Amino acid sequence: MDLAKSLGSSGELRIRDEPAGGAYGLVYPLLIAPAYAVFDSVPNAYAAAKGINAFAMSLVAIPVYLLARRVLSPAWSLAAAALALALPSLLYTGTLMTENAFYPVFLLFALALVAYLERPTAARLALLGGAFVLAFLTRAQAAALGPALVTAPLLLRLAG
């Protein structure tokens, strides 16, 4: 919240008026900073940030539907998207946490990886790389997705 507040008010990443450096992910503060830029009152900004969280988390339905459409009918794909929105972790939308940004970003990465594996092109590889960077800038733990970038194409080639 402090990062988003400072970003919304001054355009700088600061925590308690001290530079934050690169220790924190950039995507989530950028996502909720508009709430703090628009509202002067902290309770109103917090409520707006929770609304942004809910919107961001609801976006998971799109990549889940697109992933499911590869193997399911439209109706079952819609059911899969609905189930993705029924996870208990969606309770996090009421809390300012990076999970609110990481869940949809992770699913975007998964969609980009599957699309690349289906038809490897330079454009899809660039999108996959962009999704990986976005995931890393959201949470540093996304570095654990790196081995998937390397091993998935190799394993697919071995299986085929």
Backbone as a printed PyTorch tensor [residue, N CA C, xyz], in Angstrom:
tensor([[[  0.8250,  -1.1790,   0.0000],
         [  0.0000,   0.0000,   0.0000],
         [  0.8760,   1.2530,   0.0000]],

        [[  1.9570,   1.2280,   0.7710],
         [  2.8370,   2.3940,   0.8190],
         [  3.4530,   2.6800,  -0.5520]],

        [[  3.8390,   1.6260,  -1.2530],
         [  4.3960,   1.8150,  -2.5930],
         [  3.3620,   2.4410,  -3.5190]],

        [[  2.1420,   1.9470,  -3.4700],
         [  1.0780,   2.4780,  -4.3310],
         [  0.7490,   3.9150,  -3.9660]],

        [[  0.7170,   4.2160,  -2.6590],
         [  0.4340,   5.5880,  -2.2220],
         [  1.5030,   6.5430,  -2.7250]],

        [[  2.7660,   6.1670,  -2.5770],
         [  3.8330,   7.0730,  -3.0150],
         [  3.8490,   7.1920,  -4.5300]],

        [[  3.5690,   6.0970,  -5.2040],
         [  3.5340,   6.1310,  -6.6650],
         [  2.3730,   6.9940,  -7.1540]],

        [[  1.2270,   6.8680,  -6.4920],
         [  0.0610,   7.6520,  -6.8780],
         [  0.2110,   9.1340,  -6.5850]],

        [[  0.9360,   9.4730,  -5.5270],
         [  1.0500,  10.8840,  -5.1590],
         [  2.2820,  11.5680,  -5.7390]],

        [[  3.4150,  10.8460,  -5.7740],
         [  4.6460,  11.5000,  -6.2250],
         [  5.2630,  10.8720,  -7.4730]],

        [[  4.7700,   9.7010,  -7.8550],
         [  5.3540,   9.0200,  -9.0080],
         [  6.6330,   8.2770,  -8.6780]],

        [[  6.9630,   8.1670,  -7.3970],
         [  8.1800,   7.4750,  -6.9630],
         [  7.8140,   6.2870,  -6.0860]],

        [[  8.6430,   5.2440,  -6.1470],
         [  8.4400,   4.0800,  -5.2930],
         [  9.1470,   4.3290,  -3.9670]],

        [[  8.3500,   4.6290,  -2.9390],
         [  8.8960,   4.9100,  -1.6190],
         [  8.0620,   4.2020,  -0.5620]],

        [[  8.7290,   3.8360,   0.5240],
         [  8.0500,   3.2920,   1.6970],
         [  8.4360,   4.1780,   2.8660]],

        [[  7.4420,   4.8160,   3.4420],
         [  7.6550,   5.7580,   4.5550],
         [  8.7230,   6.7880,   4.2010]],

        [[  8.5660,   7.3520,   3.0360],
         [  9.4270,   8.4160,   2.5080],
         [ 10.8670,   7.9820,   2.2310]],

        [[ 11.1300,   6.6940,   2.2300],
         [ 12.4630,   6.1780,   1.8890],
         [ 12.3660,   5.4430,   0.5530]],

        [[ 13.3790,   5.6000,  -0.3270],
         [ 13.3430,   4.8870,  -1.6080],
         [ 13.2410,   3.3730,  -1.3940]],

        [[ 12.3590,   2.7450,  -2.1390],
         [ 12.1260,   1.3090,  -1.9670],
         [ 13.1340,   0.4690,  -2.7270]],

        [[ 13.7820,   1.0340,  -3.7330],
         [ 14.7240,   0.2490,  -4.5180],
         [ 14.0150,  -0.8180,  -5.3180]],

        [[ 14.6950,  -1.8870,  -5.6080],
         [ 14.1230,  -2.9620,  -6.4070],
         [ 13.6970,  -4.1500,  -5.5800]],

        [[ 13.4780,  -3.9550,  -4.2910],
         [ 13.1630,  -5.0710,  -3.4020],
         [ 11.7380,  -5.5710,  -3.5550]],

        [[ 10.8770,  -4.8040,  -4.1840],
         [  9.4700,  -5.1680,  -4.2760],
         [  9.0520,  -5.2210,  -5.7370]],

        [[  8.0260,  -6.0320,  -6.0020],
         [  7.4830,  -6.0900,  -7.3470],
         [  6.8930,  -4.7560,  -7.7540]],

        [[  6.9580,  -4.4690,  -9.0190],
         [  6.5100,  -3.1810,  -9.5390],
         [  5.0610,  -3.2090, -10.0260]],

        [[  4.5950,  -4.3530, -10.4940],
         [  3.2940,  -4.4330, -11.1560],
         [  2.1380,  -4.1130, -10.2120]],

        [[  2.1240,  -4.7060,  -9.0280],
         [  0.9840,  -4.4850,  -8.1400],
         [  0.8820,  -3.0390,  -7.6690]],

        [[  1.9680,  -2.4050,  -7.2350],
         [  1.8310,  -0.9840,  -6.8880],
         [  1.3530,  -0.1330,  -8.0650]],

        [[  1.8290,  -0.4450,  -9.2780],
         [  1.3560,   0.2740, -10.4590],
         [ -0.1360,   0.0560, -10.6930]],

        [[ -0.5900,  -1.1580, -10.4050],
         [ -1.9910,  -1.4970, -10.6230],
         [ -2.9220,  -0.7020,  -9.7140]],

        [[ -2.5570,  -0.5820,  -8.4420],
         [ -3.4690,   0.0860,  -7.5010],
         [ -3.1180,   1.5480,  -7.2460]],

        [[ -2.0100,   2.0350,  -7.7850],
         [ -1.6170,   3.4390,  -7.5830],
         [ -2.6870,   4.4280,  -8.0360]],

        [[ -3.4310,   4.1830,  -9.1240],
         [ -4.4650,   5.1450,  -9.5160],
         [ -5.4910,   5.4230,  -8.4110]],

        [[ -5.7640,   4.4260,  -7.5800],
         [ -6.7060,   4.6410,  -6.4780],
         [ -6.1880,   5.7210,  -5.5330]],

        [[ -4.8930,   5.7190,  -5.3020],
         [ -4.2970,   6.7010,  -4.3950],
         [ -4.0450,   8.0340,  -5.0900]],

        [[ -3.9700,   8.0060,  -6.4120],
         [ -3.8170,   9.2570,  -7.1580],
         [ -5.1450,  10.0010,  -7.2490]],

        [[ -6.2410,   9.2570,  -7.3190],
         [ -7.5590,   9.8630,  -7.5090],
         [ -8.1690,  10.3250,  -6.1860]],

        [[ -8.0110,   9.5240,  -5.1300],
         [ -8.6590,   9.8280,  -3.8600],
         [ -7.6620,  10.3690,  -2.8410]],

        [[ -8.0290,  11.4530,  -2.1840],
         [ -7.2010,  12.0170,  -1.1180],
         [ -7.4120,  11.2730,   0.1960]],

        [[ -8.6130,  10.8020,   0.4020],
         [ -8.9480,  10.0860,   1.6250],
         [ -8.4240,   8.6540,   1.5390]],

        [[ -7.6540,   8.2280,   2.5400],
         [ -7.1050,   6.8720,   2.5410],
         [ -8.2120,   5.8140,   2.5450]],

        [[ -9.2750,   5.9490,   3.3410],
         [-10.3370,   4.9260,   3.2710],
         [-10.9700,   4.8130,   1.8780]],

        [[-11.1640,   5.9380,   1.1970],
         [-11.7230,   5.8830,  -0.1590],
         [-10.7360,   5.2510,  -1.1310]],

        [[ -9.4640,   5.5940,  -0.9990],
         [ -8.4400,   5.0060,  -1.8690],
         [ -8.3340,   3.5050,  -1.6210]],

        [[ -8.4050,   3.1110,  -0.3610],
         [ -8.3430,   1.6870,  -0.0080],
         [ -9.5290,   0.9370,  -0.6120]],

        [[-10.7080,   1.5320,  -0.5290],
         [-11.8990,   0.9060,  -1.1220],
         [-11.7510,   0.8010,  -2.6400]],

        [[-11.2090,   1.8270,  -3.2700],
         [-10.9900,   1.7870,  -4.7200],
         [ -9.9510,   0.7280,  -5.0740]],

        [[ -8.9060,   0.6090,  -4.2570],
         [ -7.8770,  -0.4100,  -4.5020],
         [ -8.4790,  -1.8060,  -4.3950]],

        [[ -9.3830,  -2.0110,  -3.4480],
         [-10.0520,  -3.3060,  -3.3410],
         [-10.9190,  -3.5700,  -4.5710]],

        [[-11.5200,  -2.5260,  -5.1220],
         [-12.2830,  -2.6790,  -6.3660],
         [-11.3790,  -3.0630,  -7.5260]],

        [[-10.2050,  -2.4500,  -7.5780],
         [ -9.2280,  -2.8110,  -8.6090],
         [ -8.8090,  -4.2670,  -8.4320]],

        [[ -8.6000,  -4.6860,  -7.1800],
         [ -8.2580,  -6.0870,  -6.9010],
         [ -9.3250,  -7.0310,  -7.4400]],

        [[-10.5790,  -6.7170,  -7.1620],
         [-11.6720,  -7.5800,  -7.6100],
         [-11.7100,  -7.6580,  -9.1300]],

        [[-11.5090,  -6.5190,  -9.7860],
         [-11.4940,  -6.5120, -11.2480],
         [-10.3280,  -7.3420, -11.7780]],

        [[ -9.1380,  -7.1520, -11.2050],
         [ -7.9550,  -7.8940, -11.6640],
         [ -8.1410,  -9.3930, -11.4760]],

        [[ -8.6540,  -9.7740, -10.3240],
         [ -8.8530, -11.2080, -10.0680],
         [ -9.9260, -11.7870, -10.9870]],

        [[-10.9310, -10.9910, -11.3380],
         [-11.9750, -11.5110, -12.2130],
         [-11.4620, -11.7400, -13.6350]],

        [[-10.3620, -11.0940, -13.9790],
         [ -9.7920, -11.2750, -15.3130],
         [ -9.2580, -12.6890, -15.5460]],

        [[ -9.0870, -13.4800, -14.4870],
         [ -8.5960, -14.8500, -14.6600],
         [ -9.5440, -15.6790, -15.5050]],

        [[-10.8010, -15.2930, -15.5630],
         [-11.7650, -16.0600, -16.3520],
         [-11.3790, -16.1020, -17.8290]],

        [[-10.7310, -15.0630, -18.3060],
         [-10.3970, -15.0060, -19.7420],
         [ -9.3370, -16.0390, -20.1270]],

        [[ -8.1420, -16.0390, -19.4980],
         [ -7.1720, -17.0630, -19.8990],
         [ -7.6290, -18.4830, -19.5720]],

        [[ -8.3910, -18.6580, -18.4880],
         [ -8.8900, -19.9980, -18.1700],
         [ -9.8380, -20.4650, -19.2610]],

        [[-10.7310, -19.5980, -19.7020],
         [-11.6530, -19.9640, -20.7750],
         [-10.8710, -20.3080, -22.0540]],

        [[ -9.8870, -19.4730, -22.3990],
         [ -9.1140, -19.7070, -23.6250],
         [ -8.2820, -20.9820, -23.5370]],

        [[ -7.7690, -21.2890, -22.3600],
         [ -7.0460, -22.5490, -22.1820],
         [ -8.0030, -23.7350, -22.2850]],

        [[ -9.1380, -23.6300, -21.6420],
         [-10.1070, -24.7270, -21.6450],
         [-10.6660, -24.9830, -23.0430]],

        [[-10.8250, -23.9410, -23.8470],
         [-11.3710, -24.0970, -25.2010],
         [-10.4940, -24.9830, -26.0710]],

        [[ -9.2740, -25.1580, -25.6950],
         [ -8.3890, -26.0210, -26.4780],
         [ -8.7880, -27.4870, -26.3620]],

        [[ -9.4800, -27.8490, -25.2790],
         [ -9.8200, -29.2520, -25.0630],
         [-11.2860, -29.4920, -24.7050]],

        [[-12.0530, -28.4170, -24.4590],
         [-13.4370, -28.5630, -24.0120],
         [-14.4010, -27.8010, -24.9220]],

        [[-15.6660, -28.1290, -24.7780],
         [-16.7110, -27.4010, -25.5020],
         [-16.8480, -26.0090, -24.8930]],

        [[-17.5270, -25.0980, -25.6100],
         [-17.7230, -23.7600, -25.0410],
         [-18.4100, -23.7680, -23.6730]],

        [[-19.4070, -24.6230, -23.4970],
         [-20.1250, -24.6560, -22.2210],
         [-19.2170, -25.1120, -21.0810]],

        [[-18.4380, -26.1740, -21.3300],
         [-17.5280, -26.6610, -20.2930],
         [-16.3900, -25.6680, -20.0520]],

        [[-15.9800, -24.9750, -21.0740],
         [-14.9430, -23.9530, -20.9120],
         [-15.4540, -22.8100, -20.0470]],

        [[-16.7050, -22.4450, -20.2400],
         [-17.3160, -21.4190, -19.4050],
         [-17.4130, -21.8930, -17.9500]],

        [[-17.7210, -23.1680, -17.7760],
         [-17.7690, -23.7300, -16.4190],
         [-16.3860, -23.6880, -15.7770]],

        [[-15.3510, -23.9930, -16.5470],
         [-13.9810, -23.9270, -16.0210],
         [-13.6350, -22.4990, -15.5980]],

        [[-14.0380, -21.5270, -16.4160],
         [-13.7830, -20.1220, -16.0760],
         [-14.5290, -19.7380, -14.8030]],

        [[-15.7520, -20.2210, -14.6600],
         [-16.5270, -19.9240, -13.4500],
         [-15.8710, -20.5500, -12.2290]],

        [[-15.3630, -21.7730, -12.3750],
         [-14.6830, -22.4220, -11.2540],
         [-13.3970, -21.6830, -10.8720]],

        [[-12.7200, -21.1160, -11.8570],
         [-11.5110, -20.3390, -11.5670],
         [-11.8390, -19.1050, -10.7380]],

        [[-13.0780, -18.6430, -10.8480],
         [-13.5220, -17.4880, -10.0660],
         [-14.1170, -17.8890,  -8.7230]],

        [[-14.2130, -19.1840,  -8.4610],
         [-14.8030, -19.6680,  -7.2190],
         [-13.7550, -20.1460,  -6.2190]],

        [[-12.5060, -19.8670,  -6.4810],
         [-11.4420, -20.2980,  -5.5790],
         [-11.4920, -19.5320,  -4.2630]],

        [[-11.1890, -20.1850,  -3.1750],
         [-11.1380, -19.4800,  -1.8920],
         [-10.1180, -18.3350,  -1.8770]],

        [[ -9.0820, -18.4260,  -2.6930],
         [ -8.0660, -17.3650,  -2.7020],
         [ -8.6160, -16.0450,  -3.2410]],

        [[ -9.8010, -16.0620,  -3.8160],
         [-10.3970, -14.7960,  -4.2440],
         [-10.8220, -13.9410,  -3.0560]],

        [[-10.7690, -14.5050,  -1.8740],
         [-10.9910, -13.6970,  -0.6740],
         [ -9.8730, -12.6710,  -0.5050]],

        [[ -8.7350, -12.8990,  -1.1580],
         [ -7.6210, -11.9510,  -1.0880],
         [ -7.9720, -10.6010,  -1.7110]],

        [[ -9.0330, -10.5380,  -2.4880],
         [ -9.3740,  -9.2640,  -3.1270],
         [ -9.6810,  -8.1840,  -2.1020]],

        [[-10.0320,  -8.5770,  -0.8970],
         [-10.2850,  -7.6160,   0.1580],
         [ -9.0320,  -7.1740,   0.8930]],

        [[ -7.8890,  -7.7040,   0.4890],
         [ -6.6160,  -7.3820,   1.1150],
         [ -5.6550,  -6.9060,   0.0380]],

        [[ -4.8570,  -5.9270,   0.3510],
         [ -3.8850,  -5.4280,  -0.6200],
         [ -2.6640,  -6.3370,  -0.6040]],

        [[ -2.6590,  -7.2870,  -1.5360],
         [ -1.5900,  -8.2780,  -1.6440],
         [ -1.2630,  -8.4980,  -3.1150]],

        [[ -0.0180,  -8.8620,  -3.3830],
         [  0.3940,  -9.0840,  -4.7740],
         [ -0.3200, -10.2650,  -5.4190]],

        [[ -0.9060, -11.1430,  -4.6230],
         [ -1.6370, -12.2780,  -5.1850],
         [ -2.7520, -11.8160,  -6.1050]],

        [[ -3.3010, -10.6480,  -5.8280],
         [ -4.3840, -10.1200,  -6.6590],
         [ -3.9300,  -9.8360,  -8.0820]],

        [[ -2.6880,  -9.5110,  -8.2560],
         [ -2.1440,  -9.2890,  -9.5970],
         [ -1.5030, -10.5590, -10.1410]],

        [[ -0.9140, -11.3620,  -9.2470],
         [ -0.1540, -12.5150,  -9.7270],
         [ -1.0460, -13.6190, -10.2950]],

        [[ -2.2000, -13.8420,  -9.7120],
         [ -3.0880, -14.9020, -10.2040],
         [ -3.4290, -14.7040, -11.6810]],

        [[ -3.9330, -13.5420, -12.1000],
         [ -4.2010, -13.3890, -13.5360],
         [ -2.9310, -13.3720, -14.3880]],

        [[ -1.8490, -12.8360, -13.8640],
         [ -0.5970, -12.7950, -14.6280],
         [ -0.0520, -14.2060, -14.8170]],

        [[ -0.1430, -15.0350, -13.7850],
         [  0.3070, -16.4180, -13.9120],
         [ -0.4970, -17.1580, -14.9760]],

        [[ -1.8140, -16.9570, -14.9780],
         [ -2.6310, -17.6240, -15.9860],
         [ -2.3570, -17.0880, -17.3850]],

        [[ -2.0130, -15.8300, -17.4970],
         [ -1.5870, -15.2730, -18.7830],
         [ -0.3070, -15.9560, -19.2450]],

        [[  0.6280, -16.1650, -18.3200],
         [  1.8640, -16.8850, -18.6330],
         [  1.5370, -18.3070, -19.1080]],

        [[  0.6380, -18.9950, -18.3980],
         [  0.2700, -20.3560, -18.7850],
         [ -0.3400, -20.3870, -20.1840]],

        [[ -1.1970, -19.4190, -20.4860],
         [ -1.7960, -19.3380, -21.8160],
         [ -0.7330, -19.0760, -22.8780]],

        [[  0.1880, -18.1800, -22.5900],
         [  1.2610, -17.8830, -23.5500],
         [  2.1490, -19.0990, -23.7650]],

        [[  2.4280, -19.8550, -22.7070],
         [  3.2520, -21.0600, -22.8390],
         [  2.5470, -22.1100, -23.6940]],

        [[  1.2650, -22.3270, -23.4410],
         [  0.5110, -23.3130, -24.2220],
         [  0.4220, -22.8750, -25.6860]],

        [[  0.1820, -21.5990, -25.9160],
         [  0.1090, -21.1040, -27.2970],
         [  1.4400, -21.3010, -28.0150]],

        [[  2.5330, -21.0500, -27.3170],
         [  3.8480, -21.2460, -27.9310],
         [  4.0980, -22.7230, -28.2160]],

        [[  3.7270, -23.5840, -27.2860],
         [  3.9380, -25.0190, -27.4900],
         [  3.0830, -25.5500, -28.6360]],

        [[  1.8930, -24.9810, -28.8230],
         [  1.0260, -25.4040, -29.9270],
         [  1.6270, -25.0600, -31.2770]],

        [[  2.1380, -23.8400, -31.3800],
         [  2.7120, -23.3800, -32.6430],
         [  3.8520, -22.4060, -32.3290]],

        [[  5.0680, -22.9370, -32.2580],
         [  6.2010, -22.0670, -31.9060],
         [  6.5310, -21.0890, -33.0330]],

        [[  6.3270, -19.8280, -32.7640],
         [  6.7090, -18.7700, -33.6940],
         [  7.4890, -17.7290, -32.9050]],

        [[  8.1720, -16.8690, -33.6170],
         [  8.9380, -15.8120, -32.9450],
         [  8.0070, -14.8770, -32.1810]],

        [[  6.8500, -14.5740, -32.7460],
         [  5.9050, -13.6800, -32.0760],
         [  5.3810, -14.3120, -30.7840]],

        [[  5.0620, -15.5990, -30.8380],
         [  4.5640, -16.2670, -29.6290],
         [  5.6620, -16.4130, -28.5890]],

        [[  6.8870, -16.6000, -29.0320],
         [  8.0140, -16.6520, -28.0960],
         [  8.2070, -15.2970, -27.4190]],

        [[  8.0530, -14.2250, -28.1860],
         [  8.1670, -12.8820, -27.6130],
         [  7.0530, -12.6350, -26.5980]],

        [[  5.8210, -13.0750, -26.9120],
         [  4.7110, -12.9350, -25.9630],
         [  4.9600, -13.7550, -24.7050]],

        [[  5.5020, -14.9460, -24.8700],
         [  5.8220, -15.7900, -23.7240],
         [  6.8980, -15.1370, -22.8600]],

        [[  7.9160, -14.6010, -23.4990],
         [  8.9620, -13.8930, -22.7520],
         [  8.4010, -12.6800, -22.0250]],

        [[  7.5080, -11.9470, -22.6880],
         [  6.8790, -10.8020, -22.0500],
         [  6.0260, -11.2020, -20.8590]],

        [[  5.2960, -12.3110, -20.9950],
         [  4.4750, -12.8020, -19.8890],
         [  5.3470, -13.2360, -18.7160]],

        [[  6.5010, -13.8290, -19.0250],
         [  7.4260, -14.2330, -17.9560],
         [  7.9770, -13.0120, -17.2280]],

        [[  8.3780, -12.0040, -17.9710],
         [  8.9080, -10.7790, -17.3530],
         [  7.8220, -10.1020, -16.5170]],

        [[  6.6040, -10.0450, -17.0500],
         [  5.4970,  -9.4550, -16.2970],
         [  5.2580, -10.2170, -14.9940]],

        [[  5.3090, -11.5410, -15.0600],
         [  5.1270, -12.3560, -13.8580],
         [  6.2530, -12.0860, -12.8580]],

        [[  7.4760, -11.9850, -13.3400],
         [  8.6070, -11.7210, -12.4440],
         [  8.5000, -10.3350, -11.8180]],

        [[  8.0580,  -9.3610, -12.5980],
         [  7.9080,  -8.0060, -12.0560],
         [  6.7250,  -7.8910, -11.0960]],

        [[  5.8520,  -8.8860, -11.1270],
         [  4.7350,  -8.9220, -10.1860],
         [  5.1850,  -9.5500,  -8.8680]],

        [[  5.8560, -10.6850,  -8.9780],
         [  6.4020, -11.3920,  -7.8070],
         [  7.6960, -12.0560,  -8.2170]],

        [[  8.7250, -11.8620,  -7.4480],
         [ 10.0320, -12.4460,  -7.7790],
         [  9.9860, -13.9730,  -7.7880]],

        [[  9.0430, -14.5640,  -7.0600],
         [  8.9190, -16.0170,  -7.0300],
         [  8.5930, -16.5890,  -8.4060]],

        [[  8.1770, -15.7450,  -9.3270],
         [  7.8830, -16.2090, -10.6890],
         [  9.1380, -16.6990, -11.3930]],

        [[ 10.2970, -16.4280, -10.8280],
         [ 11.5370, -16.9720, -11.4000],
         [ 11.4660, -18.4940, -11.4570]],

        [[ 10.6680, -19.0930, -10.5890],
         [ 10.4950, -20.5460, -10.5980],
         [  9.8180, -21.0340, -11.8760]],

        [[  9.1970, -20.1240, -12.6340],
         [  8.5860, -20.4980, -13.9100],
         [  9.6340, -20.6400, -15.0130]],

        [[ 10.8140, -20.0990, -14.7760],
         [ 11.8880, -20.1640, -15.7700],
         [ 12.1850, -21.5700, -16.2630]],

        [[ 12.3390, -22.5500, -15.3620],
         [ 12.5910, -23.9110, -15.8490],
         [ 11.4940, -24.4420, -16.7720]],

        [[ 10.2570, -23.9940, -16.5690],
         [  9.1770, -24.4210, -17.4650],
         [  9.4000, -23.8980, -18.8730]],

        [[  9.9580, -22.7020, -18.9800],
         [ 10.2430, -22.1400, -20.3010],
         [ 11.2350, -23.0020, -21.0630]],

        [[ 12.1720, -23.5900, -20.3460],
         [ 13.2210, -24.3830, -20.9830],
         [ 12.7870, -25.8300, -21.1800]],

        [[ 12.1990, -26.4120, -20.1560],
         [ 11.9140, -27.8480, -20.2110],
         [ 10.6500, -28.2020, -20.9870]],

        [[  9.6340, -27.3550, -20.9780],
         [  8.3700, -27.7000, -21.6470],
         [  8.5640, -27.9910, -23.1400]],

        [[  9.2660, -27.1350, -23.8950],
         [  9.4590, -27.4680, -25.3070],
         [ 10.2770, -28.7520, -25.5060]],

        [[ 11.2620, -28.9660, -24.6460],
         [ 12.0680, -30.1850, -24.7610],
         [ 11.2330, -31.4230, -24.4580]],

        [[ 10.4350, -31.3620, -23.4060],
         [  9.5950, -32.5020, -23.0580],
         [  8.5360, -32.7670, -24.1290]],

        [[  7.9940, -31.7090, -24.7150],
         [  7.0220, -31.8830, -25.7860],
         [  7.6550, -32.5600, -26.9940]],

        [[  8.8780, -32.1560, -27.2960],
         [  9.5890, -32.7630, -28.4300],
         [  9.8830, -34.2380, -28.1510]],

        [[ 10.2750, -34.5470, -26.9080],
         [ 10.5400, -35.9550, -26.5480],
         [  9.2790, -36.7890, -26.5830]],

        [[  8.1480, -36.2090, -26.1840],
         [  6.8790, -36.9460, -26.1670],
         [  6.3360, -37.1690, -27.5680]],

        [[  6.6780, -36.2800, -28.4940],
         [  6.0990, -36.3620, -29.8420],
         [  6.9740, -37.0940, -30.7480]]])
